[in-house]
Amino acid sequence: MIAVEHVLFDYPGVRALDDVNFTIGKGTITALVGPNGAGKTTLLRCLAALEPPHGGRIAIDDVDIFDEPRRTHRLVGYLPDFFGLYDTLSVGQCLTYAAGSQGVESGAIEQAVQKAARAFSIGDLLLRRASDLSRGQRQRLAIAQATVHEPALLLLDEPAAGLDPQARADLSQTLLALAQAGITVVVSSHILTELEDYCTDLLIIDRGRLVEQRSLSATETGELIAIALAKPWPDLDRILGATEGVEIVSATPDVTLCRVAGGAGAAAALLKKLVDAGAPVTRFGPDRENLQALYSARVARQGGGAA
């Protein structure tokens, strides 16, 4: 879906992106994280074909952003960190304008507006002026504008800023639904615990360079399994270490994370082995990487700052 090859971007005296290379698959939700000033927003603007990189190549759904920037804009929905709304327009008018400007056919605009309004729980606000909305309502309207044309790629920079807990939970569910519909999502945020709720993949960028790209769940090396016990059991590490295809990723007094190669059958066999050996298992099942731990460890090795 996204192919980034040897991308460079310079501000006066500063290299913001330095030989960045990665690919992102369709229907994934990628967390883009890194210290302040790492180049995240610049990368998002390049992906949105708003800032042409000074070197390298970017293709969105096989469309080169250099060759066809206008076509790229129709494929992409983008919400910047600091966004503006037309405050004199109603919510419905804002969505109608956004749909028309993104090439939605006139006969389909009303349906697109209603669909976006329902998705972000602003259907009862369609007649209210944008200037009269709360901070959270404005954020929901802005995201709805970015998705009203049903883009192939959605780029979000700090989308949860200003949202209350329920609105953040609704955003998570909406993004998961978009991904299930085949829309690719890239989200930059400092709220790493919330990214864990819905992101499938991770990109870490630091000082303009990509330092990590990985799945947050299953990988080619196996499924991440969380094991919790009712009480300490000294044989756990020994059995896990002696089982072929099992790699211990991390261990705390409460949960041991291990990667199990071989699919569901291998995981079931491991569970049976533990139970037969007398392990007091209270939890055994798929888990996701702890994004904060991954980020902190990786950026610490790079010498970077806080997210």
Protein Blocks (a to p, Z undefined) as FASTA:
>chain_A
ZZcehiacddehiafbghiacdddehiacdddddehilmmmmmmmmnopaccfedjddee
hiafklmmmlmmmmpccddfbdcddfkbcfklmmmmmmmmnopafklmmmmmmmmmmmno
pmmmmmpcfklpcfklmmmmmmmmmmmnopabdcdehklgoiafklmmmmmmmmmmmmmn
opacddddfblmlmmmmpcbdcddeehiafbdcdfbbcfkbccdddddfbdcfklmmmmm
mpghiacfbdcfkbccdddehijmlmmmmmmmmmmnopacfbdcdddddfklmmmmmmmm
nopacZZ
